[in-house]
Amino acid sequence: MLRPIRIELYGEYVLARMDISQKALLDFLDSEDDDQEVMPELTPQHPKLAQFTQDEIESFEFIYQKDMAAIHGIKKRPSN
């Protein structure tokens, strides 16, 4: 039963993360400060991420980054 709960939590994380990204981008575009930080820190202190622990956020963010790279066709270059 643990797997469905994790998938459901990841789905909630993705929705929260997409909302955070969209708001951060809109705030950046509306801002006249070119040096403004685009993405806020992803911590449980963020209102949309309050339901997650820091470990969950870090785990989900790792999966999210890999998912986004796969969706957008970004391949990691081999390191020499």
C-alpha atoms as one frame of an Amber mdcrd trajectory, in Angstrom:
protein
   0.000   0.000   0.000   3.009   2.311   0.357   3.546   2.699  -3.400   0.112
   4.246  -4.226   0.483   6.703  -1.357   3.916   7.771  -2.624   2.622   8.212
  -6.176  -0.305  10.250  -4.892   2.030  12.410  -2.800   4.319  12.906  -5.795
   1.295  14.018  -7.833   0.443  16.573  -5.159   4.072  17.718  -5.138   4.071
  18.180  -8.919   0.916  20.299  -8.795   2.349  22.438  -5.984   5.702  22.730
  -7.776   4.019  23.822 -11.017   2.038  26.500  -9.133   5.225  27.727  -7.462
   7.089  27.849 -10.797   4.273  29.684 -12.546   3.932  32.292  -9.788   7.714
  32.771  -9.611   7.927  33.287 -13.368   5.031  35.758 -13.396   6.551  37.654
 -10.462   9.883  37.768 -12.302   8.260  39.042 -15.512   6.311  41.702 -13.605
   9.435  42.778 -11.741  11.827  45.401 -13.006  14.641  43.837 -10.981  16.734
  41.687 -13.336  18.724  40.325 -10.390  15.612  38.951  -8.674  15.761  35.328
  -7.574  13.410  33.459  -9.911  12.594  30.389  -7.818  11.966  30.528  -4.088
  13.558  27.916  -1.851  11.656  24.656  -1.864  11.191  23.988   1.844   8.311
  22.955   4.099   8.068  26.644   5.090   6.668  27.433   1.648   2.855  27.455
   2.012   2.301  25.107  -0.932   4.865  22.609   0.360   3.895  22.626   4.048
   2.479  19.097   3.876   5.855  17.619   2.863   8.997  17.003   4.897  12.322
  18.343   3.628  13.394  14.792   2.737  10.215  14.271   0.704  10.744  17.583
  -1.083  14.329  16.671  -1.974  13.316  13.209  -3.184  10.360  14.496  -5.167
  12.431  17.347  -6.634  15.023  14.852  -7.877  12.277  12.829  -9.595  10.597
  16.005 -10.870  13.833  17.254 -12.467  14.349  13.885 -14.187  10.726  13.850
 -15.379  10.991  17.372 -16.793  14.234  16.516 -18.586  12.585  13.440 -20.120
   9.479  15.372 -21.137  11.500  18.123 -22.777  13.982  15.736 -24.377  16.992
  16.991 -22.457  19.721  14.393 -22.275  22.435  14.591 -19.689  25.839  14.827
 -21.282  28.335  12.210 -20.200  31.036  13.639 -17.968  34.628  13.200 -19.116
